[in-house]
Amino acid sequence: MTGRWSFLALLLLCPATVRADSLVCCDRSQTYQIALDKASKVGEASLREHTIVWHPVKKKYYLLADVIPLTSQHHPNTYNTEIHLFSSPNLQNWTYHGVAIPKGTKAGRFDRFGVASPASATFHNGLIYCPYSARRTSHFTERSIGLACSHPDPEQLPWQKTTHPIADLPGEDDDAALISNASDNHLHLYFRTASSQGYHILHTQSSHPLKEDSWSKPVIISIKPEGVRAQELTGAALLNGEYHLFVIEHFYQGGAQVAHLTSHNPVGPFHEFDKDQRYLLPEEQPPNIVYSGHITPVVREGAIKAFFWTVSQTGKRYGLLGHPALKPSAN
């Protein structure tokens, strides 16, 4: 589904501390749109946090996204939700396949009351791995990180899931992102935790991802900057041997911006949170669009091909809007 909206894309400021050839900006002349209107197979619903993975064998992009029906008492929040699967050969025409990652069905299971927040899935050894935030209680608290894995054919649903969390810290764990590094045969998991100690982004890794006890002890790789009220991890990628993290920063006075952090080491040090290392939201956004913060870099063959993010659509419905990426000139 191709959108016709005029949209001011995110402004990219290129910091001197990050190589210019690792950065991209958007081509605003081309627009992609994904919407779940009344005619969709799931009825009218919002798409929120999401990830898009290129499958080199199927020659398709696979979208995994939170779907929240407009009839949900929790809309637009991702409570009691599940993660749905879509596919496209070109980022424009999307086919809906169904629920890929359902919530748990047994009492006491760590994801009994919902699965959500897939910030970044990854293709690894012929399969797609997608981490998620699991809601353990009817109050949607005691959240931890679970992991789902596709079948060789991703369209065979549902996907398999770990029986227990792969990360479960005190507080609430959300915004899970995976990076696959073929050179070390590890999956690297990044996620956000919120506790009495504040907001942190953490890292853990495993070479046997479906074995819950194989994951290393999570370590903090970034701390909330001064003046920032809250953080969310919204995307991750491995580009030219560098680990890239996209982190939403919400301010006490309102508004948000997205930090772009890089490191050659999966556990850092990542570049400091600097005012010039931000994707900034334009102040003059079109009045019919509300930016909600969940940005997804779409990576194919080691390069960012597009950016997608969540925006308002008709009424209170949210959907996804994207633009292809352009590499800036070296000058």
C-alpha positions in Angstrom: 0.0 0.0 0.0 1.6 3.2 -1.1 0.8 6.4 0.8 0.2 9.8 -0.7 1.0 11.9 2.3 3.4 14.8 2.3 5.7 14.2 5.3 8.7 16.0 6.7 11.2 13.2 7.3 13.6 13.1 10.2 16.5 15.5 9.9 19.9 13.9 10.2 22.8 15.8 11.7 26.1 14.1 10.8 28.4 14.1 13.9 32.1 14.2 13.3 32.6 11.2 15.6 30.7 8.9 13.3 31.9 8.0 9.8 29.9 9.7 7.1 29.6 6.5 5.0 27.7 4.8 7.9 24.9 7.4 7.8 21.8 7.7 5.6 19.0 10.1 5.1 15.5 9.7 3.5 14.3 10.2 0.0 11.0 12.1 0.7 9.9 11.9 -2.9 8.9 8.2 -2.4 6.6 7.1 0.3 5.5 3.7 1.7 2.4 3.2 3.8 0.9 0.3 5.8 -2.6 0.6 7.2 -5.1 -1.7 8.8 -8.5 -0.2 7.9 -11.9 -1.7 8.2 -11.4 -3.8 5.1 -8.2 -5.5 6.5 -8.2 -9.1 7.6 -7.9 -8.1 11.2 -10.4 -5.2 11.0 -9.6 -1.6 11.9 -6.4 -1.7 14.1 -3.3 0.2 14.9 0.3 -0.9 14.1 2.8 0.3 16.7 6.2 -1.0 17.5 7.7 -3.0 14.6 10.7 -4.5 12.8 11.3 -5.4 9.2 13.7 -8.2 8.2 15.0 -9.0 4.7 14.9 -12.8 4.0 17.6 -13.6 1.4 16.2 -17.0 0.5 12.5 -16.0 0.2 13.5 -12.7 -1.4 11.0 -10.9 0.8 10.8 -8.3 3.6 9.0 -9.6 6.7 7.3 -7.2 9.0 6.6 -8.2 12.6 4.4 -5.6 14.4 2.2 -5.0 17.4 -1.4 -4.9 16.2 -3.9 -3.2 18.5 -7.6 -3.4 17.5 -9.4 -0.1 17.8 -12.0 -2.0 19.9 -9.3 -2.8 22.5 -9.9 -1.2 25.8 -6.2 -0.6 26.0 -5.8 1.1 22.6 -3.3 2.4 21.6 -1.2 0.7 24.3 0.4 -2.7 23.6 -1.3 -4.6 26.5 -2.8 -8.1 25.9 -1.5 -7.9 22.3 0.2 -10.3 19.9 2.8 -9.9 17.2 1.6 -10.3 13.6 3.4 -11.1 10.4 3.3 -9.4 7.0 5.5 -9.8 3.9 6.5 -7.7 0.9 8.9 -8.0 -2.1 9.3 -4.3 -2.4 8.2 -2.5 0.9 5.1 -1.3 -0.9 2.7 -4.2 -1.4 2.1 -6.1 1.8 0.5 -9.5 2.4 -0.9 -10.3 5.8 -0.1 -13.8 7.2 -1.5 -13.9 10.7 -0.2 -14.0 14.3 3.4 -15.1 14.3 4.1 -14.7 18.0 1.0 -15.3 20.2 0.7 -14.6 23.9 1.0 -17.6 26.3 -2.1 -19.7 27.0 -1.1 -21.3 30.3 -1.6 -19.6 33.7 1.6 -18.3 35.2 3.5 -18.3 31.9 5.8 -15.2 31.6 4.0 -14.0 28.4 0.4 -14.9 29.4 -0.9 -11.3 29.2 0.7 -10.2 26.0 3.8 -10.0 23.7 4.9 -6.7 22.2 7.7 -4.2 21.5 9.8 -6.0 18.7 12.4 -3.3 18.1 14.6 -5.4 15.8 14.4 -9.0 14.6 17.3 -10.6 12.6 18.0 -13.4 10.1 20.4 -15.9 11.5 21.4 -19.4 10.2 18.4 -19.6 7.9 15.8 -18.5 10.4 14.3 -15.2 11.7 14.7 -14.6 15.4 12.4 -12.0 17.0 12.7 -10.9 20.7 9.7 -9.4 22.5 8.6 -7.9 25.7 6.4 -10.3 27.7 3.6 -9.2 30.1 3.4 -11.7 33.0 0.5 -10.3 35.0 -3.0 -9.0 34.4 -1.7 -5.6 35.3 0.8 -6.0 32.5 3.8 -5.8 34.9 6.8 -7.9 35.7 7.8 -7.6 32.0 10.7 -9.7 30.7 12.3 -10.5 27.3 11.2 -13.6 25.4 12.5 -14.9 22.1 10.6 -16.3 19.1 12.1 -18.2 16.1 10.6 -18.8 12.7 10.4 -22.1 10.8 12.5 -22.4 7.7 9.4 -21.0 5.9 8.6 -17.9 8.0 5.0 -18.0 6.8 4.4 -21.3 8.7 2.6 -20.0 11.8 2.8 -19.7 14.7 6.6 -19.5 15.4 8.3 -21.4 18.2 9.0 -19.5 21.4 11.3 -20.0 24.4 9.6 -21.5 27.5 11.2 -19.0 29.8 12.6 -15.4 29.4 16.0 -14.9 28.0 16.4 -11.8 30.2 14.4 -10.9 33.3 15.6 -8.0 35.4 13.9 -6.3 38.3 11.6 -3.7 36.9 10.0 -3.6 33.4 11.9 -4.9 30.4 10.8 -3.6 26.9 12.0 -2.7 23.4 14.0 -5.8 22.5 16.4 -5.7 19.5 18.6 -8.4 18.1 21.7 -8.2 15.9 23.2 -11.2 14.3 27.0 -11.2 13.7 28.1 -14.1 11.5 31.8 -13.4 12.4 31.2 -14.6 16.0 28.1 -16.7 15.4 26.3 -14.8 18.2 23.0 -13.1 18.6 23.4 -9.8 20.4 20.3 -8.6 22.4 19.7 -5.0 23.4 16.8 -4.0 25.5 15.5 -1.2 27.7 14.8 -1.7 31.4 13.0 0.7 33.7 13.3 0.3 37.5 13.8 2.3 40.7 17.4 2.8 39.4 16.1 4.7 36.3 16.2 3.8 32.6 19.0 1.8 31.0 19.9 0.1 27.8 21.5 -3.3 28.3 23.3 -6.0 26.2 23.4 -9.8 26.5 24.5 -12.4 23.9 24.3 -16.1 23.1 25.5 -18.6 20.5 22.6 -20.9 21.3 19.7 -18.4 21.5 16.8 -20.8 22.1 18.6 -22.1 25.3 17.4 -19.6 27.8 20.4 -20.2 30.2 22.9 -19.6 27.5 22.5 -15.9 27.5 25.2 -13.9 29.2 24.5 -11.7 32.2 23.0 -8.4 30.9 25.4 -5.4 31.2 24.5 -1.7 30.9 25.8 -0.1 27.8 24.2 3.4 28.1 22.7 5.6 30.8 19.9 8.1 30.5 21.4 11.5 29.7 20.7 14.5 32.0 17.5 16.3 31.0 16.0 13.1 29.4 12.9 11.8 31.2 12.7 8.3 29.6 14.4 6.2 26.9 13.1 3.7 24.4 15.2 1.4 22.1 13.6 1.6 18.7 16.0 0.0 16.3 19.4 -1.7 15.9 21.6 -2.8 13.0 25.1 -4.1 12.1 26.6 -2.0 9.3 30.2 -2.2 8.1 31.3 -4.0 11.3 29.7 -1.4 13.6 26.8 -1.8 15.9 24.1 0.9 15.5 21.5 1.6 18.1 18.6 4.1 17.7 17.3 5.3 21.1 14.3 7.6 21.6 14.8 10.3 24.2 11.7 11.8 25.9 12.2 15.2 27.6 10.7 16.4 30.8 9.3 19.5 29.0 7.8 17.4 26.3 8.9 16.3 22.8 11.4 13.7 21.8 14.4 13.0 19.6 16.3 10.0 18.5 20.0 9.3 19.4 22.1 7.3 16.9 24.8 5.4 18.7 27.6 3.3 17.2 30.4 1.0 18.5 32.8 -1.5 16.9 32.3 -3.6 20.0 28.8 -5.1 20.8 29.2 -4.1 24.5 30.6 -0.7 23.7 31.8 1.8 24.5 29.1 3.4 22.4 29.7 7.0 21.3 28.6 9.5 24.0 25.1 11.0 24.0 26.0 14.2 22.3 23.6 16.9 21.1 24.9 16.5 17.5 24.2 12.8 17.4 20.5 13.0 17.0 17.7 12.4 14.5 15.6 15.5 15.3 11.9 15.8 14.7 11.0 18.8 12.5 9.0 21.4 14.4 6.8 22.1 11.3 5.2 18.7 10.9 2.0 18.5 8.8 -1.1 18.9 11.1 -2.6 15.5 10.1 0.4 13.5 11.2 1.5 12.7 14.8 4.9 11.1 15.2 4.9 8.4 17.9 8.6 7.6 18.0 9.0 4.0 16.9 11.5 4.2 14.1 12.7 1.1 12.2 15.9 1.1 10.0 15.3 -1.5 7.3 18.6 -3.3 6.5 19.3 -5.4 3.4 22.7 -6.9 2.5 24.5 -4.7 5.1 23.0 -1.4 4.2 20.0 0.6 5.4 17.4 0.6 2.5 14.6 2.5 4.2 13.3 4.0 7.4 9.8 3.2 8.7 8.1 4.8 11.7 4.7 4.9 13.4 2.4 7.8 12.6 -1.3 8.7 13.1 -3.7 7.8 10.3 -7.5 8.0 10.2 -9.1 9.0 13.4 -7.2 7.5 16.3 -5.7 4.7 14.2 -1.9 4.4 13.9 -0.1 2.9 11.0 3.4 2.8 9.4 5.0 5.3 7.1 8.3 4.8 5.3 10.8 6.4 2.9 13.7 4.8 1.0 17.1 5.7 2.3 19.8 7.6 0.4 23.4 7.7 1.3 24.7 11.2 1.7 27.6 12.3 -0.6 31.1 12.0 0.8 31.7 15.7 0.3 
